[in-house]
């Protein structure tokens, strides 16, 4: 519907980068709101090569969330 998927993907990528920056600045892990598997996957893929953070999905379906945490130095 009028580019919804591509717009949503762009929003999720921006959200992932913003939350990764916040995790780096604060030194604390960031947990996003629950989202479907396909949306969590976009964030995992966006941040997989980030040098300072890693991502993981936590919780039970349908309430699984992406957590962004600092890599060990």
C-alpha positions in Angstrom: 0.0 0.0 0.0 1.7 3.1 -1.3 5.2 2.0 -0.3 4.3 1.1 3.3 6.8 -1.7 3.5 9.8 0.3 2.2 8.8 3.2 4.4 8.5 1.0 7.5 11.8 -0.7 6.7 13.5 2.7 6.5 11.9 3.7 9.9 13.1 0.5 11.5 16.7 1.0 10.2 16.7 4.5 11.6 15.3 3.4 14.9 18.0 0.7 15.1 20.8 3.1 14.4 19.4 5.7 16.8 19.0 3.1 19.6 22.5 1.8 19.0 23.9 5.3 19.3 22.0 5.7 22.5 23.3 2.4 23.9 26.9 3.6 23.1 26.4 7.0 24.7 24.7 5.8 27.9 26.6 2.5 28.2 23.2 0.7 28.9 21.4 -1.8 26.8 18.3 -0.6 25.0 15.2 -2.7 24.5 12.7 -1.9 21.8 9.0 -2.4 21.8 7.7 -5.9 20.9 7.5 -6.4 17.1 7.0 -9.2 14.6 9.8 -11.4 13.5 10.2 -9.7 10.1 10.6 -6.3 11.7 13.1 -7.6 14.3 15.1 -9.2 11.5 15.5 -5.7 9.8 17.0 -4.3 12.9 19.3 -7.3 13.4 20.5 -7.0 9.9 21.0 -3.2 10.1 23.2 -3.6 13.2 25.1 -6.8 12.5 28.2 -5.1 11.4 28.1 -2.3 14.0 31.5 -2.3 15.8 30.2 -1.4 19.2 26.9 -3.2 19.7 25.2 -6.5 19.2 21.5 -7.4 19.1 19.4 -10.3 20.4 15.7 -11.1 20.5 14.3 -11.7 24.0 10.9 -12.8 25.3 8.1 -15.0 24.1 6.1 -14.7 21.0 4.1 -12.5 20.3 6.0 -10.2 22.7 9.6 -10.7 21.5 11.7 -7.6 21.6 15.1 -6.6 20.2 17.7 -5.7 22.8 20.7 -3.7 21.7 23.7 -4.1 24.0 27.4 -3.1 24.0 30.0 -5.5 22.8 32.7 -6.4 25.2 35.8 -4.3 24.6 
